[in-house]
């Protein structure tokens, strides 16, 4: 049986809850947006697509290799944006103020160890961000940008200590993400947790 999967960095629950409420200030005239539920908010490092169950262990071992030598790092969010831009938004996101360079380095390591397993690295420039919503139908772009510019982002720092290999199940109520393995950074006493 194939497993739709991806590698992500977790976001603390209180920050996820804060981010999930930001869209409440966006007027309906700004467009039709599918907002990410609080429990599903994360930073995607690599989307793997469909894998087989027997690939989970080799992928986890490769991710352990990528995380070895990487220490936990301070993380903080800052800056709201849209891909490709707010004039023609398709994805609304919040960026990283602290921890961005560490995330880029971790992504580079993950790409390197997964390539021998058949996963081609994405050639696009990696911009660490947390997706907040996907625009289904554009509306008034100026109103959208104005509302997003007024968002008050969480100010707390947190420590990113691990990455997670997730299974993603698509349902009519939205995706359900199930951790397959927690891969810690190389802090003393850390160990991999598998489901």
ABEGO torsion letter per residue (X at the ends): XBBBBBBBBBBBAAAAAAAAAAAAABBAAAEBBBBBBAAABBBBABBAEBBBAAAAAAAAAAAAAAABGBBBBBBBBBEBBBOABAABBABBBBBBABGAAAAAAAAAAAAAAAAAAGBBBBABBBBBBBBABBBABBBBAAAAAAAAAABBBBABBBBBABBBBBBBBBBAAEBBBBBABBBBBABBGBBBBBX
